[in-house]
């Protein structure tokens, strides 16, 4: 899943949410200097990704993508599922999408000393493009895919995937609607088995 989904799936816990966003930018064992609850958020991010990758609905959607796009199906589906989530956000959250997006960026800026440099750069991109709320617009997804394509180390079709994704939008929307409630229950149950929120210096307020 992508940034909007990870932020939403962390629930009302700002520290878990911070770790959930950091999850794409922290590899290997998280630094013990990172506050415990944020580290738990990184592990929640990884659990969400594992659940997603192994889910039958997601596997079937990957298989429906033609070569050469199937090789990059994880990236494409992550982005398109955030698009599905963003454009129908009121179905999944009581908070308006723009408010949720602005609050998330505010939390990330407040946590600046904890952020990996790569996340700080991405936060600048989020600010410039009004993300993650911007993912409700297809053109924002297209721009993001072009950027990802340019950052990958080998030639790839990721930047050219929008016509395919739009053609399969109805199918992918149905997949998302069947899959996401299950993912949300999984994330809530996972978070419910870790200790309650801890107070840590510099923790962004909710």
Helices and strands as residue ranges (DSSP letters): H 3-9, H 14-22, H 36-54, H 56-64, G 69-72, H 73-87, G 89-91, H 97-110, G 112-114, H 117-129, G 133-136, H 138-151, G 158-160, H 162-167, H 169-192
